[in-house]
Amino acid sequence: MARRADQITSERLNERLPNEEVADELGQLARVFNSLLARLEHSFEQLRRFTSDASHELRTPLASLRSVGEVAIQKDGSREEYRDAIGSMLEEVKRLTTLIDSLLTISRADAGCIQLHPTVLQVMDLARQAAGLFEVLVEEKGQNITIDGNERVSVKGDRVFLTQALINIIDNAVKYSPVGGTIHVRVYGEQAGIIRLEVVDSGPGIAPEHADKIFNRFYRVDNSRSRQAGGTGLGLAIAQWAVRVHGGDIQLISAPGSGCTFPRSRSAHSD
């Protein structure tokens, strides 16, 4: 058993020790060791997948930056053409910055390095603050955001990360709701000290086979469509982390053609 354990490396974490079925102390030791190997294998696989996905996501805007720059420098263009080229490059820089910020948040969360600063917050105030950041974009698309609910409901949490979670969800709702669509943000105070905060959009909805994966990192229902909208594939993953680290839960309720509802629930403080 010792010789077999000594042969297991990071490239062979799928291997297991023998004698796991034996009922003596060696069998118990093998079971514990094999359980540890299974957890390590899962962690290494997550790290490999995350590194691969992050590299792919970073390559796309970098390739676009290089392409636009090379085309612009090889031709004798007008002032307006150069302005358009620089504008395109700045858009890619903005996307890169957003992606890098999201990657840093995810990595710090995984490492347990994020320190929360909880205070008692009015949930309706959080909803209004998050929705207010989309006024210009909503006006451009002719959309409408409604906010309603219980003004007395409060929650103890970190304002920065709870607001960021709500911003990420509303951002998705605005992106995928049609021109003239409506996004509803609702706050409910329920029994047993639980609050429910919903974000309901009027978009095309998501098929059931995608619903369980929508919070996975870098997961996109439609890659080309998400990239055109400027998404990084990390917004909902960060929202899920922020809700769960506060002891809450987040879900997706949707069907094709019926829009999406993101309910978030957690313990509340009621005045």
Secondary structure, 3 states (H helix, E strand, C coil): CHHHHHHCCCCCCCCCCCCCCCCCHHHHHHHHHHHHHHHHHHHHHHHHHHHHHHHHHHHHHHHHHHHHHHHHHHCCCCHHHHHHHHHHHHHHHHHHHHHHHHHHHHHHHHCCCCCCCEEEEEHHHHHHHHHHCCHHHHHHCCCEEEEEECCCEEEEEEHHHHHHHHHHHHHHHHHHCCCCCEEEEEEEEEHHHEEEEEEECCCCCCCHHHHCCCCCCCCCCCHHHHHHCCCCCCHHHHHHHHHHHCCCEECCEECCCCCEEEEEEEECEEC
